[in-house]
Amino acid sequence: MKDTKPRRKMELLAPAGTVESFRAAIDAGANAVYLGLTGFNARLRARNFTVKTLSYAVPFAHDRNVKVYVTFNTLVKQAELESAVHFLYQLEQIGVDAIIVQDLGIAIIIRKNFPRLRLHASTQMSVHNTSGLEACRRLDIRRAVAARELTIAEIGKLCAAGGVEIEAFAHGALCYSLSGMCLASSFFGGMSGNRGRCTQVCRRAFDKVPAAGEAAGYFFSPNDLWAIDLLPQLADAGVASLKIEGRMKGAQYVRTVVAAYRMALDNPQKTTAAKEMLRHDMGRRKTRLFLEGALQEGIIDAKNPAGTGIYIGKVEKSSPREITIISNEDLNVGDLLRVQPRSGGEGVMAAVRSCSIKGGVLTVSLDKEIACLPGDSVYLVGRGGENEKEETNLAARPAQYRERCPEARKIMQDSMAKITTDKNRDRRLFVKIDSYGWLPLVNKPEIGGIVCAFDKEDMRRLMHDGPARERLGRAAYIEPPPFVAEEDLGPWRRIIQTLCKDGPCGLMCQNLGHVLLEPGVKRLRADYLLWCVNRASQASYAALGLSHFTYSLEDDSMNIRNCFSQNGMIYLFTHVPLFISRIRPVLEAGGHVVDRLGRQTMTREKNGLHYLLAEETASLFNKRQWFEELGIQTFCIDLSFMKPDGKVLDEIVDCYKNEKKYPGSCLFNFKGGLK
């Protein structure tokens, strides 16, 4: 019997990194377009929009009944807050339909001062369960972009919770790390993915250590998402908006993908034809990720290069304007190629001026000089004739706006946490542990607090270990994992009720959903995954009942000085989690890998999540005096992923006491700066 139940009409939301893509999205049938400005967005490498161009684009879209959402989805440093307020002022005047945010300080500024701007929670906020959704609702966020890693069943539970619309990714590139939890780009080069400068470390080739046979692979590079077969299920789940990824991609990609999904949405009987159209989207191999269940097959193909586009072959030799490729593929004049370095660095693009093929070797003349090496991969990313000139005259009547917000300084100051200085505040050292074996070892007089980041089994052990809880007393905090699947909310609520609400422990939160896991917990702190790089964010966490926050691991000395607070905690020692993922890498747990630039990393698994950690520790022991002179008195030593060892702990604490650099460690971005 045919299913005749009426389904909710889903919005089709398209990306636009250029004006050409913007027009292509609208012409192909998008109901809404999301785009970024030249600052404060997570795709700064796209050409993006100026405010002036946006003032033409919004009326153009609205005349065609298409909405425009602006991505304001990066962390905003303290020195950038006033500039951010001016941008928000302009966006409200222009009349954009929503702002997509990551930084909670920006969300609070919008809610208090720009009420006509509708708030959407970026996927960078990592909203993945109903507890996180409730936190969004209380912040007057009208829509949440669900974490990419959810199943349709989990998405359905978010939709059923009500109060906040759910936007779900349907097509395009996937990040290996949970969005908002990636530090790889920042750690390896100071270019933060949380600030729109991702260098795509997950797309690089890695070697196993020790190497054995064909050990190299693209172990952290997912295939591209496509959900073209699952549109009825997503509609039944209650999804309000289908999101297509691709602000870094060209107009032809946007036109092709939007047209295919428009066809399948309007006429499900044409889904097969729509799928055929998508074979020409110039993307990677395809996966449904976890939409049909949290399975792990077919997500990563470690043996194949990780670039987008149609793979042409490997560079055999090159000169500035010519490359020789081992390939039998046909290319045409005007085709757009991208050459992807084996090292995993940024790819370079050039167009084909002429080409010839002989005996499986393709010689290509390019329209500009490029630098590449033998072994680099070449991809076809656009066909000749597809790259039309941009049309910049979008509308005869631009939206009117003023450049400067007359109240910007006052808005910024009113939104920030007030600086208080307590000269009598004692120094306090926390130690974070994720193994029960550390408990008898962390009884040193220097340690004034313990963060227990145990798995559920060790948490339950602590629940029934009266003497251990008594020894911990009020100096302990319980920290749930950063991703708590909907089915695990119940067990974690019982743990927190026993140990925090009815017991002596406080709750350390590293996701927005943790704040509301168990009402009635009196002592709440924010860990570093609740990003905080400005004083407006500090104020927002205080308003949520979090007494203290933690400075971002990737923060730098200048920004810390600019937003100093005695309520902030600094990590002085940690193995930086480069990736935190629900996706299992194509590696055995506990393995070690090195990238082509020689940087050592290690894989670990905890709480059902997969971590890639830097072998080199980040340590700021030798900067402790600087922090204390600033007024910061709360510090943390993170022993997570380390085997319990009293001797090692003695060495670490000795470095803390004597303010000396830990052997083999680095300063992360502290000195070099967070970009």
Helices and strands as residue ranges (DSSP letters): E 11-16, H 19-28, E 32-36, H 51-63, E 67-72, G 78-80, H 81-94, E 98-101, H 104-113, E 119-121, G 123-125, H 130-138, E 143-145, H 152-161, E 165-172, H 184-189, G 193-195, G 201-203, E 206-209, E 224-226, G 228-230, H 231-237, E 241-244, H 251-266, G 268-270, H 271-278, E 286-287, E 310-319, E 322-326, E 336-340, E 348-358, E 361-366, E 377-382, H 408-415, E 428-433, G 436-441, E 449-452, H 456-463, H 466-472, G 473-475, E 476-478, G 486-488, H 489-496, I 497-501, E 506-509, G 512-516, E 524-526, H 535-543, E 549-550, H 557-562, E 568-574, E 577-581, E 592-595, E 600-606, E 609-614, E 618-619, G 621-623, H 624-630, E 634-638, H 646-658
